[in-house]
Amino acid sequence: MNIFVGSLPFSIEEADLRESFEAYGAVDSVKIITDKFTGRSKGFGFVEMTNDDEAQKAIDELNGATVQGRAIVVNKSEPKPEGERRSFNNNRGGSDSRGGYGGNNRGGDNRGGGNRGGY
């Protein structure tokens, strides 16, 4: 079972997290998510345990537990459906495609501007 662990103290190491979960059973892997530019923990991670019963017991007992002064959040990790992943482009939908300079949208007579000659 893949387990989400959130609200982690930024100073916690993967070895410390592994130790907390090994009290409940065998741990396959531990991964604390870090910022790719700074290397600093983002405050959450994932623990994978082989036995679902042991994993559920760990979830039940560690959810809300205090680790280094912080109450952590522990629950079963559910993969996001493919359609809900966020896109990295900034197209947020809608079609406000007026172009760059706005134009003259006053309606009615459009006599202003343009080349008036005389030069």
HUSUL-V717891 format. One record per residue. PSI is psi in whole degrees, -180 to 180 (none if undefined). Layout:
# HUSUL-V717891
psi:PSI
psi:PSI
This chain:
# HUSUL-V717891
psi:137
psi:129
psi:131
psi:135
psi:116
psi:173
psi:35
psi:146
psi:143
psi:-20
psi:-7
psi:142
psi:158
psi:-36
psi:-38
psi:-42
psi:-42
psi:-45
psi:-41
psi:-40
psi:-28
psi:-17
psi:-17
psi:-13
psi:-174
psi:134
psi:124
psi:-46
psi:156
psi:133
psi:116
psi:128
psi:130
psi:156
psi:130
psi:-17
psi:-43
psi:-21
psi:1
psi:144
psi:143
psi:0
psi:13
psi:164
psi:-171
psi:141
psi:134
psi:127
psi:142
psi:-48
psi:119
psi:-35
psi:-43
psi:-40
psi:-44
psi:-38
psi:-41
psi:-43
psi:-49
psi:-40
psi:-26
psi:-20
psi:121
psi:-6
psi:154
psi:124
psi:118
psi:43
psi:3
psi:139
psi:116
psi:158
psi:127
psi:123
psi:169
psi:132
psi:125
psi:127
psi:143
psi:140
psi:147
psi:-36
psi:-15
psi:1
psi:143
psi:143
psi:150
psi:-5
psi:162
psi:18
psi:109
psi:22
psi:-173
psi:164
psi:68
psi:75
psi:64
psi:-12
psi:-176
psi:-35
psi:8
psi:-50
psi:-174
psi:99
psi:39
psi:-12
psi:173
psi:-135
psi:129
psi:60
psi:-17
psi:165
psi:-167
psi:-177
psi:118
psi:2
psi:-178
psi:3
psi:none
